[in-house]
Amino acid sequence: MTEESKNAAEDYRRQRQSADAYRNGFRYTTETFDKWLARNEQLLRDIIKANGTSDADVEQVLEGYKSYIAAAPPGSQFDDKNARAILGQILQDIERLCREQKIPIRNGVVYGVAPELGLLAGQREVIETDVSIIDVSMPFLAFCNCVSKLIARTLPHEREPSIDERKSLTKVSNDPAAVVARLRASPELIGEWILIVLHFACGWLPPSLIKPPPDQAGQVTRIFLLKSMEWFALAHEYGHHVMKHGQATSSSEETYNVLRDEHEADIFARAASIALGDRAEPPNLYAMFGVGGVIVLGMMDMVRRARWVLETGADNVSADKSHPPLADRINVFGLLDQMLPEELRPMATDMRNCFLKIIEGIWESVLPAIQQGHRDGVRPAEAANQPGWLPS
């Protein structure tokens, strides 16, 4: 019954996706990507080099990337191959965790690309299948990528001295005062943060000028940050599926509480992130400590605030009725610190608080430019006014 149900859910997903693509005027297809890849191998080489790969290894990395894309499970004509590869691996890891912990996954999930320019990662039930659809827009994945690059460059990295240079370590500072001071001393960093916030608040195409970290240490930080963000976001949606959220048939049902559901999905995502982060080599502390969730939720909240400033000129956006306040969600993360070794628990709390302050420092640095955008007549596009991340 599982395969039959998943096939029915996948067929329904593709029908909805095709209808949404037509309605949104979405023209990007897998054929578009194949043609782009064939024409832009040199651009890919340049990107690979810019991300710290030596000249001698560029061709090997390029071939590895092409093999990685080719191995992704095929989807529909609107499913970007990069997205399928990313989503498939993460969801497979989450399902493996569930099976190990005897958590029922029902008939599983089907997944693909939401054909729109808004930021979206969502879950919906497919009636009579016990299967959920998990949809993620390409801009959402690009958003995580851009943010991970720029946070890695904004965090100060200091190489600690050692007698043996090969064993020297790089210390990454999470001190909000040091991070914000570094940010405010760099017009380049502030300019790129403005690009990120403005592009995603307006519903424009993702900015193409966000530079990767210039050295290997920064690249490692960036990958750890990106993984922690993607793990949290996809595990949150899978948590909705596992806990059968969204099945209420009437808005008047007293047992249905959307804010409760969001907290439960956050807890599931934090637990999955702890396990995935602990299994990484070396361990991904950003995932284990809940920092990936802080960054995703905090940056999405920043985009929502920026959209409001562009629309009204005022930094006083009202509470989101479909999701709990950001501070409440982050506080709930702390309930799972007990899963960590005792000596790491204070570090987890401190790091989450530090990143909340860092995100607020970023907002204070970009706010004047967003306010100027409002005065200059910049307004969010219609796509940006669609439901935000995790509409559930």
Secondary structure, 3 states (H helix, E strand, C coil): CHHHHHHHHHHHHHHHHHHHHHHHCCCCCHHHHHHHHHHCHHHHHHHHHHCCCCHHHHHHHHHHHHHHHHCCCCCCCCCCHHHHHHHHHHHHHHHHHHHHCCCCCCCCEEEEEECCCCCCEEEEEECCCCEEEEEEEHHHHHHHHHHHHHHHHHCCEEECCCCCHHHCCEEECCCHHHHHHHHHCCHHHHHHHHHHHHHHHHCCCCCCCCCCCCCHHHHHHHHHHHHHHHHHHHHHHHHHHHCCCCCCCCCCCCCCCHHHHHHHHHHHHHHHHHHHHHHCCCCCHHHHCCHHHHHHHHHHHHHHHHHHHHHHCCCCCCCCCCCCCHHHHHHHHHHHHHHCCHHHHHHHHHHHHHHHHHHHHHHHHHHHHHHHHHHCCCCCCHHHHCCCCCCC
